[in-house]
């Protein structure tokens, strides 16, 4: 996480807590691990790699690829949010995770492999400044207090479903991807 994102995220959480305590605003806070699944914006790690391959572009991997993320399927994130909204205690913070920690290199290698391509069919690029080594979420409170549990616990199966979705719904993501890639090219120049 970049410093700006981290600090604004922390500030927003504190602001919500303050409004809850001071003015009684009904609120809960949730923090989630990295999502994958249908309908994600194409600038996110997994959709970008999938759509690059579908467009005939070699995926790219920042740094050494050993950065670790806890991956959660979008359906599980949505069900966790619904559980928090309907059962959560006002003023509480719930962490949403699926115990799906994987390194970026392992995730990236799984994508071309699932798409019938060699696992090393990608390019290495210089790491981003401030690129965190690990994002981990302990969702024990959400599970214990609200009874929530993820349903998509097989990452390979969820990844295959995600690839199938992006393959089928090109008309949904192609215009957005073109604009996103144009923005990235303008930043580099």
Residue pairs with C-beta under 8 A, 6 or more apart in sequence:
1 9
1 130
1 132
1 135
2 129
2 130
3 130
13 29
13 31
13 93
16 25
16 27
16 29
17 29
17 91
19 25
19 27
20 26
20 27
20 90
20 91
21 91
26 90
27 90
27 91
28 84
28 85
28 88
28 89
28 90
28 91
28 92
28 93
28 94
29 92
29 93
29 94
30 80
30 81
30 84
30 93
30 94
30 95
30 96
31 93
31 94
31 95
31 96
31 137
32 72
32 77
32 80
32 95
32 96
32 97
32 137
33 69
33 70
33 71
33 72
33 96
33 97
33 98
33 100
33 135
33 136
33 137
34 45
34 69
34 70
34 71
34 72
34 135
35 44
35 71
35 72
35 73
35 74
35 77
36 44
36 46
36 47
36 71
36 72
36 73
36 74
36 158
36 159
36 162
37 73
37 74
37 75
37 152
37 158
37 161
37 162
37 165
38 74
38 161
38 162
38 165
38 166
38 169
39 74
39 165
39 172
40 46
40 47
40 74
41 47
41 176
41 180
42 48
42 51
42 173
42 176
42 177
42 180
43 180
45 69
45 104
45 107
46 107
46 111
46 159
46 162
47 162
47 166
47 173
48 59
49 59
49 108
49 111
49 122
50 111
50 115
50 162
50 163
50 166
51 166
51 173
51 177
52 58
52 59
52 60
53 59
53 111
53 112
53 115
53 117
53 121
54 166
54 167
54 170
55 177
58 121
58 122
58 123
59 108
59 111
59 112
59 121
59 122
59 123
60 122
60 123
60 124
60 125
61 104
61 105
61 108
61 122
61 123
61 124
61 125
62 104
62 125
62 126
62 127
62 128
62 131
63 126
63 127
63 128
63 131
64 105
64 127
65 103
65 104
65 105
65 108
65 124
66 103
66 104
66 105
66 133
67 103
67 104
67 131
67 132
67 133
67 134
68 101
68 102
68 103
68 104
68 133
68 134
68 135
68 136
69 101
69 102
69 104
69 107
69 134
69 135
70 97
70 98
70 99
70 100
70 101
70 135
70 136
70 137
71 98
71 100
71 101
71 102
71 107
71 155
72 96
72 97
72 98
72 100
72 150
72 152
73 98
73 150
73 151
73 152
73 158
75 151
75 152
76 96
76 98
76 150
76 151
76 152
77 96
79 148
79 151
80 94
80 96
80 139
80 142
80 148
80 150
81 96
83 142
83 146
83 147
83 148
84 94
84 96
84 142
84 146
84 148
87 146
87 147
88 94
88 146
89 145
94 139
94 141
94 142
94 146
95 137
95 138
95 139
95 141
95 142
96 137
96 139
96 142
97 136
97 137
97 138
97 139
98 139
98 150
98 152
98 153
99 139
99 150
99 153
100 150
100 153
100 155
101 134
101 136
102 155
108 122
109 119
109 120
110 119
110 155
110 156
110 159
111 159
111 163
112 118
112 119
112 121
112 122
113 119
114 156
114 159
114 160
114 163
115 163
139 148
142 148
143 149
152 158
166 173
